Amino acid sequence: MKIGIVCYPTYGGSGVVATELGKALGENGHQVHFITYSQPTRLDFFNPNVFYHEVTFENYPLFKYPPYEMALASKIVDTAIHEDLDILHVHYAIPHASSAFMARNILQERAGKHLPFITTLHGTDITLVGRDKTYEPVVSFSINASNGVTAVSQNLKERTLQHFQVKREIRVIPNFVDFRRFSKRPKEHFKKAICPNNERLIIHTSNFRKVKRVEDVLHVFKLINEKTPAKLLLVGDGPERPRMENLARELGITEDIRFLGKIDEVEEVLWVADLFLMPSEQESFGLAALEAMACEVPVVSTNAGGIPELNVHGVTGCVTEVGDIEGMANHALLVLDEKNLDKFKANALEHAKKFDRSKIVPMYEEFYEEVLRNGKV
Ligand code: GMT
């Protein structure tokens, strides 16, 4: 198949899923064309089947906001014609699904070409941004206009049906992980450098947006560290980082924590971690937690959104209510207890295997086939 993929190329989980999917599809022999405004972060490899088309747009003094949605639609049209795409897969509904709709109509009229498109809902496009009345009518319309719709968890599917007037069936296809990259490798020298006195190593990775509640990570860590000597690594960057650096000072925990910023090889840090903290207020799936679990790291998280579909309470880690700092700290201490830790680590790995890329990518391939078989809408 010749597949076009539209996504956000930045550090967000939806862009990671889209890029990893494109990589896997290319390895499976499909021709994959990424259409984005800059090179996706993880698109840093060569595969003869994978191509990248940059959406460029001219600014003009009249525009306060350059019309990206139109530039994207035009680029989809151009790529679909010149590369003879069979199908288009857009990740994150806003504004990708409406650009895809526009492109499909233009292609039909201009070239008599039918380009079906699939929209994958990733989370905040439904739970935060999409619900806002600024976007809701367009999001509803373009979900319904898609030839196929997927959501990354059962919870996200339910929330979509709850908040939008959706007439289409929504297929749940969860996030996945590539074990060739994330399988644990020994890095004891690295662990020793961070935890010279055999402290427990705790990790949090996110894009430091409010919804991630990074302040809870710091409060929980302080409570853990009072009982069990520990170190904390914070990976990623985003709007909340300066506030978090100040909070760390106020809590007097700077000696034991480190803000690492954006790291491309996040697995190298995960390989040496004992626990992953995810106190998110909303999380449709929690790809970062899955990547940790693949590295044999148990997870202490909230029960927000789709997280409990991934993190099984008492098995792969523990789950608490959003904002329950003491509860999270107690759970973390339970998981980190010498008697329990190895079992939690083994369970995390075992459960992560259910989301192995080789099990999930075929679900997308089958869905593409189905949508193509069903023909025009
Ligand atoms: O919030 C993020 O981490 C970014 C966001 C995105 O859309 O790029 O991630 C969402 O999609 C990921 C991949 O499907 C999911 O694993 C995340 O849970 C989801 N984030 C939220 O729902 C907040």
Boltz pocket constraint, residues with backbone or C-beta under 6 A from the ligand:
constraints:
  - pocket:
      binder: B
      contacts: [[A, 11], [A, 12], [A, 13], [A, 14], [A, 15], [A, 17], [A, 92], [A, 121], [A, 122], [A, 123], [A, 124], [A, 125], [A, 152], [A, 175], [A, 207], [A, 211], [A, 282], [A, 283], [A, 284], [A, 285], [A, 286], [A, 287], [A, 288], [A, 305]]
      max_distance: 6.0
